Amino acid sequence: MSTKRPLVDLMALTSEQATPMPEAAQRMAPQQAARSTPTPAPTAVPKPPPVVTTANLEALAFKVPPAFRRRFRQRAVAADLKLNELLFASLDAWEQQQGLKK
């Protein structure tokens, strides 16, 4: 008596029926032909050095309010940065503001 489970309809699980999470920032591929003028890059976040070696990075975990997390992630996406790159740039800017950066 072999009772097989009914097959799952995978077509019913496609992205057409899925909705994105409201807090997720969606990236759209830039379309060069559609733009008449290039959009200026945000100037509030300085670009860190292009190469961030990941071989010797350590985990850093702390809790922040949901609004801060959302804002931090949105700023990283807008500047085309990884989260750790934005964190590095933020610390550099803070040290420079406090006069600690040599």
DSSP file with accessible surface (Angstrom, degrees, kcal/mol):
  #  RESIDUE AA STRUCTURE BP1 BP2  ACC     N-H-->O    O-->H-N    N-H-->O    O-->H-N    TCO  KAPPA ALPHA  PHI   PSI    X-CA   Y-CA   Z-CA
    1    1 A M              0   0  236      0, 0.0     2,-0.7     0, 0.0     0, 0.0   0.000 360.0 360.0 360.0  88.8    0.0    0.0    0.0
    2    2 A S        -     0   0  102      2,-0.0     2,-0.7     0, 0.0     0, 0.0  -0.851 360.0-171.0 -99.3 116.7    2.0    2.9   -1.2
    3    3 A T        -     0   0  135     -2,-0.7     2,-0.3     0, 0.0     0, 0.0  -0.929   9.6-159.8-108.2 112.9    0.2    6.2   -0.8
    4    4 A K        -     0   0  188     -2,-0.7     3,-0.1     1,-0.1    -2,-0.0  -0.677  20.3-113.7 -91.4 147.2    2.1    8.9   -2.6
    5    5 A R        -     0   0  227     -2,-0.3     3,-0.1     1,-0.1    -1,-0.1  -0.462  40.7 -98.6 -71.7 150.2    1.6   12.6   -1.7
    6    6 A P        -     0   0  117      0, 0.0    -1,-0.1     0, 0.0     2,-0.1  -0.381  46.0 -99.5 -68.6 148.0    0.0   14.7   -4.4
    7    7 A L        -     0   0  174      1,-0.1     2,-0.4    -3,-0.1    -3,-0.0  -0.394  35.0-118.7 -68.2 144.9    2.4   16.7   -6.5
    8    8 A V        -     0   0  107     -2,-0.1     2,-1.2    -3,-0.1     3,-0.1  -0.699  19.0-126.5 -86.2 133.9    2.9   20.3   -5.6
    9    9 A D    >   -     0   0  105     -2,-0.4     3,-0.9     1,-0.2     4,-0.3  -0.670  26.8-175.3 -80.7  99.1    1.9   22.8   -8.2
   10   10 A L  G >  S+     0   0  126     -2,-1.2     3,-1.3     1,-0.2    -1,-0.2   0.768  77.1  67.2 -70.8 -23.4    5.1   24.9   -8.4
   11   11 A M  G >  S+     0   0  140      1,-0.3     3,-1.1     2,-0.2    -1,-0.2   0.808  93.3  60.0 -66.8 -25.4    3.6   27.3  -10.9
   12   12 A A  G <  S+     0   0   34     -3,-0.9    -1,-0.3     1,-0.2    -2,-0.2   0.658 100.4  57.5 -75.2 -12.6    1.3   28.5   -8.2
   13   13 A L  G <  S+     0   0  127     -3,-1.3    -1,-0.2    -4,-0.3    -2,-0.2   0.120  80.3 127.7-104.3  21.7    4.3   29.5   -6.1
   14   14 A T  S X> S-     0   0   42     -3,-1.1     3,-1.4     1,-0.1     4,-0.8  -0.217  75.8-102.8 -76.6 170.2    5.9   31.9   -8.6
   15   15 A S  T 34 S+     0   0  104      1,-0.3    -1,-0.1     2,-0.2    -3,-0.0   0.643 111.9  76.8 -69.1 -13.4    6.9   35.5   -8.0
   16   16 A E  T 34 S+     0   0  175      1,-0.2    -1,-0.3     3,-0.0    -4,-0.1   0.854 103.4  37.3 -65.5 -30.0    3.8   36.8   -9.7
   17   17 A Q  T <4 S+     0   0  135     -3,-1.4    -1,-0.2     2,-0.0    -2,-0.2   0.678 102.0  89.6 -93.9 -18.3    1.8   35.9   -6.7
   18   18 A A     <  -     0   0   67     -4,-0.8    -5,-0.0    -5,-0.0    -4,-0.0  -0.501  63.4-152.5 -79.6 146.2    4.4   36.8   -4.1
   19   19 A T        -     0   0  123     -2,-0.2    -3,-0.0     0, 0.0    -2,-0.0  -0.951  21.2-112.8-117.1 140.5    4.5   40.4   -2.8
   20   20 A P        -     0   0   87      0, 0.0     6,-0.0     0, 0.0     0, 0.0  -0.347  38.5 -97.5 -68.7 152.7    7.7   42.0   -1.6
   21   21 A M    >   -     0   0  117      1,-0.1     3,-1.2     2,-0.1     0, 0.0  -0.453  29.5-129.1 -67.1 139.7    8.0   42.9    2.1
   22   22 A P  T 3  S+     0   0  126      0, 0.0    -1,-0.1     0, 0.0     0, 0.0   0.835 106.4  50.9 -64.5 -28.4    7.1   46.5    2.7
   23   23 A E  T 3  S+     0   0   97      2,-0.1     2,-0.4     0, 0.0    -2,-0.1   0.585  88.6  99.6 -86.2  -6.2   10.3   47.2    4.7
   24   24 A A  S <  S-     0   0   36     -3,-1.2     2,-0.6     1,-0.0    46,-0.0  -0.659  70.8-137.5 -83.3 128.8   12.6   45.7    2.0
   25   25 A A        -     0   0   50     -2,-0.4     2,-0.4    45,-0.1    -2,-0.1  -0.752  20.0-142.7 -84.8 123.1   14.2   48.3   -0.3
   26   26 A Q        -     0   0  119     -2,-0.6     2,-0.4    -6,-0.0    -1,-0.0  -0.734   5.8-142.8 -91.2 131.6   14.0   47.0   -3.8
   27   27 A R        -     0   0  151     -2,-0.4     2,-0.4     0, 0.0    50,-0.0  -0.760  13.1-158.9 -91.4 136.5   17.0   47.6   -6.2
   28   28 A M        -     0   0  164     -2,-0.4     3,-0.0     3,-0.0    -2,-0.0  -0.931  24.2-111.9-113.8 140.2   16.2   48.4   -9.8
   29   29 A A        -     0   0   83     -2,-0.4     2,-0.2     1,-0.1     0, 0.0  -0.485  38.9-113.3 -68.5 132.0   18.7   47.9  -12.6
   30   30 A P        -     0   0   82      0, 0.0     2,-0.7     0, 0.0    -1,-0.1  -0.470  23.0-150.5 -69.0 137.0   19.6   51.3  -14.0
   31   31 A Q     >  -     0   0  137     -2,-0.2     4,-1.1     1,-0.2     3,-0.3  -0.909   9.5-170.7-110.9 104.6   18.5   51.8  -17.5
   32   32 A Q  T  4 S+     0   0  138     -2,-0.7     3,-0.2     1,-0.2    -1,-0.2   0.861  84.1  52.5 -65.6 -36.1   20.9   54.1  -19.3
   33   33 A A  T  4 S+     0   0  107      1,-0.2    -1,-0.2     3,-0.0    -2,-0.0   0.848 106.4  53.5 -71.5 -30.2   18.8   54.6  -22.4
   34   34 A A  T  4 S+     0   0   74     -3,-0.3     2,-0.4     2,-0.0    -1,-0.2   0.772  94.5  81.7 -76.9 -25.5   15.7   55.6  -20.4
   35   35 A R     <  -     0   0  101     -4,-1.1     0, 0.0    -3,-0.2     0, 0.0  -0.640  53.3-171.8 -84.4 135.6   17.4   58.4  -18.5
   36   36 A S  S    S+     0   0  119     -2,-0.4    -1,-0.2     1,-0.3    -2,-0.0   0.832  80.7  23.6 -90.6 -36.7   17.9   61.7  -20.1
   37   37 A T  S    S-     0   0  101      0, 0.0    -1,-0.3     0, 0.0     2,-0.1  -0.989  90.6-111.0-127.9 139.0   20.2   63.1  -17.4
   38   38 A P        -     0   0  110      0, 0.0    -6,-0.0     0, 0.0    -2,-0.0  -0.393  32.1-117.2 -68.2 144.7   22.3   61.1  -15.0
   39   39 A T        -     0   0  100     -2,-0.1     2,-0.1     1,-0.1    -4,-0.0  -0.676  31.9-117.4 -80.6 129.4   21.2   61.1  -11.4
   40   40 A P        -     0   0  114      0, 0.0     3,-0.1     0, 0.0    -1,-0.1  -0.401  29.0-113.1 -68.8 144.0   23.8   62.6   -9.1
   41   41 A A        -     0   0   77      1,-0.1    38,-0.1    -2,-0.1     2,-0.1  -0.427  41.0 -91.4 -71.9 148.8   25.3   60.3   -6.5
   42   42 A P        -     0   0   66      0, 0.0     3,-0.2     0, 0.0    -1,-0.1  -0.399  33.8-161.5 -61.0 136.1   24.5   61.1   -2.8
   43   43 A T  S    S+     0   0  141      1,-0.2    -2,-0.0    -3,-0.1    36,-0.0   0.521  74.5  80.1 -98.7  -6.4   27.2   63.4   -1.4
   44   44 A A  S    S+     0   0   91      1,-0.2    -1,-0.2     2,-0.0     0, 0.0   0.801  89.4  56.7 -71.8 -27.1   26.5   62.8    2.3
   45   45 A V  S    S-     0   0   31     -3,-0.2    -1,-0.2    30,-0.1     2,-0.1  -0.900  81.2-143.0-111.0 112.0   28.3   59.4    2.4
   46   46 A P        -     0   0   74      0, 0.0    47,-0.1     0, 0.0    43,-0.1  -0.455  26.7-109.3 -71.4 145.1   32.0   59.5    1.3
   47   47 A K        -     0   0  142     -2,-0.1    39,-0.0     1,-0.0    34,-0.0  -0.582  31.0-140.3 -74.2 129.2   33.1   56.5   -0.7
   48   48 A P        -     0   0   20      0, 0.0     4,-0.1     0, 0.0    -1,-0.0  -0.285  47.2 -60.9 -76.3 174.7   35.5   54.3    1.2
   49   49 A P        -     0   0   89      0, 0.0     0, 0.0     0, 0.0     0, 0.0  -0.260  54.5-119.2 -54.2 144.7   38.5   52.7   -0.5
   50   50 A P  S    S+     0   0  122      0, 0.0     2,-0.6     0, 0.0     0, 0.0   0.790  95.5  62.5 -64.2 -27.5   37.3   50.4   -3.2
   51   51 A V        -     0   0  115      2,-0.0     2,-0.6     0, 0.0     0, 0.0  -0.879  57.8-179.8-106.2 120.4   38.7   47.2   -1.8
   52   52 A V        -     0   0   34     -2,-0.6     2,-0.3    -4,-0.1    33,-0.1  -0.962  25.2-138.8-113.8 110.5   37.6   46.0    1.6
   53   53 A T        -     0   0   89     -2,-0.6     3,-0.2     1,-0.1    -2,-0.0  -0.534  16.7-171.3 -73.0 130.8   39.4   42.8    2.5
   54   54 A T    >   +     0   0   95     -2,-0.3     3,-0.8     1,-0.1    -1,-0.1   0.402  64.1  91.5-101.2   2.7   37.0   40.3    4.0
   55   55 A A  T 3  S+     0   0  102      1,-0.2    -1,-0.1     0, 0.0    -2,-0.0   0.859  96.8  30.2 -67.8 -34.6   39.7   37.8    5.1
   56   56 A N  T 3  S+     0   0  123     -3,-0.2     2,-0.2     2,-0.1    -1,-0.2   0.014  87.0 128.1-118.3  30.8   40.2   39.3    8.5
   57   57 A L    <   -     0   0   74     -3,-0.8     2,-0.3     1,-0.0    -3,-0.0  -0.604  42.1-152.2 -86.2 146.8   36.8   40.7    9.4
   58   58 A E        -     0   0  180     -2,-0.2     2,-0.1     1,-0.0    -2,-0.1  -0.869  25.9 -96.9-116.2 153.8   35.1   39.8   12.7
   59   59 A A        -     0   0  107     -2,-0.3     2,-0.4     2,-0.0    -1,-0.0  -0.382  33.5-168.5 -68.8 142.9   31.4   39.7   13.5
   60   60 A L        +     0   0  123     -2,-0.1     2,-0.4     2,-0.1    -1,-0.0  -0.982   9.1 180.0-133.9 118.4   29.9   42.8   15.2
   61   61 A A        +     0   0   99     -2,-0.4     2,-0.3     2,-0.0    -2,-0.0  -0.982  13.7 140.3-129.4 128.9   26.4   42.4   16.6
   62   62 A F        -     0   0  130     -2,-0.4     2,-0.4     2,-0.0    -2,-0.1  -0.969  43.9-107.6-155.5 163.2   24.3   45.0   18.3
   63   63 A K        +     0   0  207     -2,-0.3    -2,-0.0     6,-0.0     0, 0.0  -0.769  32.0 176.3-101.7 141.7   20.6   46.0   18.4
   64   64 A V        -     0   0   53     -2,-0.4    -2,-0.0     1,-0.0     5,-0.0  -0.925  40.5 -85.9-134.1 160.0   19.2   49.2   16.9
   65   65 A P     >  -     0   0   85      0, 0.0     4,-2.3     0, 0.0     3,-0.3  -0.322  41.0-114.6 -64.1 150.2   15.7   50.5   16.5
   66   66 A P  H  > S+     0   0   96      0, 0.0     4,-2.6     0, 0.0     5,-0.2   0.868 115.6  54.3 -55.7 -37.4   13.8   49.3   13.4
   67   67 A A  H  > S+     0   0   64      1,-0.2     4,-2.4     2,-0.2     5,-0.2   0.902 109.4  47.6 -66.0 -38.9   13.6   52.8   11.9
   68   68 A F  H  > S+     0   0   80     -3,-0.3     4,-3.0     2,-0.2     5,-0.2   0.924 111.5  50.5 -66.4 -43.4   17.4   53.2   12.3
   69   69 A R  H  X S+     0   0  132     -4,-2.3     4,-2.5     1,-0.2     5,-0.2   0.935 112.2  47.2 -59.4 -45.5   18.0   49.8   10.7
   70   70 A R  H  X S+     0   0  105     -4,-2.6     4,-2.4     1,-0.2    -1,-0.2   0.930 114.1  46.9 -62.4 -45.6   15.7   50.7    7.8
   71   71 A R  H  X S+     0   0  134     -4,-2.4     4,-2.4     2,-0.2    -2,-0.2   0.919 111.9  50.5 -63.9 -41.6   17.4   54.1    7.3
   72   72 A F  H  X S+     0   0   44     -4,-3.0     4,-2.0     1,-0.2    -2,-0.2   0.934 112.9  46.0 -62.9 -45.7   20.9   52.6    7.5
   73   73 A R  H  X S+     0   0  106     -4,-2.5     4,-2.4    -5,-0.2    -1,-0.2   0.899 111.9  51.4 -66.2 -38.9   20.0   50.0    4.9
   74   74 A Q  H  X S+     0   0   85     -4,-2.4     4,-2.7    -5,-0.2    -1,-0.2   0.904 109.4  50.0 -65.3 -40.5   18.4   52.5    2.6
   75   75 A R  H  X S+     0   0  130     -4,-2.4     4,-1.8     2,-0.2    -1,-0.2   0.892 110.5  50.3 -65.0 -38.7   21.4   54.8    2.7
   76   76 A A  H  <>S+     0   0    2     -4,-2.0     5,-3.1     2,-0.2     4,-0.4   0.931 112.7  46.2 -64.5 -43.4   23.7   51.9    1.9
   77   77 A V  H ><5S+     0   0   46     -4,-2.4     3,-1.3     1,-0.2    -2,-0.2   0.929 111.4  51.7 -64.8 -44.2   21.5   50.9   -1.1
   78   78 A A  H 3<5S+     0   0   66     -4,-2.7    -1,-0.2     1,-0.3    -2,-0.2   0.855 115.5  41.5 -62.6 -33.8   21.3   54.5   -2.3
   79   79 A A  T 3<5S-     0   0   14     -4,-1.8    -1,-0.3    -5,-0.2    -2,-0.2   0.391 111.5-120.8 -93.7   3.3   25.1   54.9   -2.2
   80   80 A D  T < 5 +     0   0  109     -3,-1.3     2,-0.3    -4,-0.4    -3,-0.2   0.924  66.9 138.7  56.0  46.8   25.6   51.4   -3.7
   81   81 A L      < -     0   0    9     -5,-3.1    -1,-0.2    -6,-0.1     2,-0.1  -0.878  57.4-116.2-117.3 153.6   27.6   50.3   -0.6
   82   82 A K     >  -     0   0  128     -2,-0.3     4,-2.1    -3,-0.1     5,-0.2  -0.473  37.7-108.8 -75.9 160.4   27.7   47.2    1.5
   83   83 A L  H  > S+     0   0   68      1,-0.2     4,-2.2     2,-0.2     5,-0.1   0.913 120.2  49.3 -61.0 -41.7   26.5   47.6    5.0
   84   84 A N  H  > S+     0   0   48      1,-0.2     4,-2.6     2,-0.2    -1,-0.2   0.870 107.8  54.9 -69.0 -30.8   30.0   47.2    6.4
   85   85 A E  H  > S+     0   0   27      2,-0.2     4,-2.4     1,-0.2    -1,-0.2   0.914 108.8  48.0 -66.3 -39.6   31.4   49.7    3.9
   86   86 A L  H  X S+     0   0    7     -4,-2.1     4,-2.6     2,-0.2    -2,-0.2   0.900 111.0  51.4 -66.4 -37.9   28.8   52.3    5.1
   87   87 A L  H  X S+     0   0   65     -4,-2.2     4,-2.4     2,-0.2    -2,-0.2   0.932 110.4  48.4 -64.3 -43.6   29.8   51.5    8.7
   88   88 A F  H  X S+     0   0   73     -4,-2.6     4,-2.5     1,-0.2    -2,-0.2   0.937 113.4  47.2 -60.7 -45.7   33.5   52.0    8.0
   89   89 A A  H  X S+     0   0    4     -4,-2.4     4,-2.5     1,-0.2    -2,-0.2   0.888 110.8  52.6 -64.9 -37.4   32.7   55.3    6.2
   90   90 A S  H  X S+     0   0   52     -4,-2.6     4,-2.4     2,-0.2    -1,-0.2   0.921 110.3  46.7 -64.8 -44.1   30.5   56.4    9.1
   91   91 A L  H  X S+     0   0   88     -4,-2.4     4,-2.8     2,-0.2     5,-0.2   0.921 112.1  51.2 -64.9 -41.7   33.2   55.8   11.7
   92   92 A D  H  X S+     0   0   57     -4,-2.5     4,-2.3     1,-0.2    -2,-0.2   0.927 111.8  47.2 -59.6 -44.3   35.8   57.6    9.5
   93   93 A A  H  X S+     0   0   41     -4,-2.5     4,-2.5     2,-0.2    -1,-0.2   0.901 112.4  49.5 -65.5 -40.4   33.5   60.6    9.2
   94   94 A W  H  X S+     0   0  123     -4,-2.4     4,-2.2     2,-0.2    -2,-0.2   0.925 111.2  48.9 -65.1 -44.3   32.8   60.6   12.9
   95   95 A E  H  X>S+     0   0   55     -4,-2.8     5,-3.0     2,-0.2     6,-1.1   0.906 112.2  49.1 -61.9 -39.5   36.5   60.4   13.8
   96   96 A Q  H ><5S+     0   0  145     -4,-2.3     3,-0.9    -5,-0.2    -2,-0.2   0.919 110.8  50.2 -66.0 -40.0   37.2   63.3   11.3
   97   97 A Q  H 3<5S+     0   0  151     -4,-2.5    -2,-0.2     1,-0.2    -1,-0.2   0.875 112.8  46.4 -65.4 -37.1   34.4   65.4   12.9
   98   98 A Q  H 3<5S-     0   0  103     -4,-2.2    -1,-0.2    -5,-0.2    -2,-0.2   0.491 115.0-115.7 -84.6  -3.9   35.8   64.8   16.4
   99   99 A G  T <<5S+     0   0   62     -3,-0.9    -3,-0.2    -4,-0.5    -2,-0.1   0.750  84.6 116.6  76.8  23.8   39.4   65.5   15.3
  100  100 A L      < +     0   0  102     -5,-3.0     2,-0.3    -6,-0.2    -4,-0.2   0.631  45.8  94.1 -96.7 -17.4   40.6   62.0   16.0
  101  101 A K              0   0   95     -6,-1.1    -9,-0.0    -9,-0.1    -8,-0.0  -0.612 360.0 360.0 -82.6 131.5   41.5   61.0   12.5
  102  102 A K              0   0  244     -2,-0.3    -2,-0.1     0, 0.0    -6,-0.0  -0.704 360.0 360.0-100.5 360.0   45.2   61.6   11.6
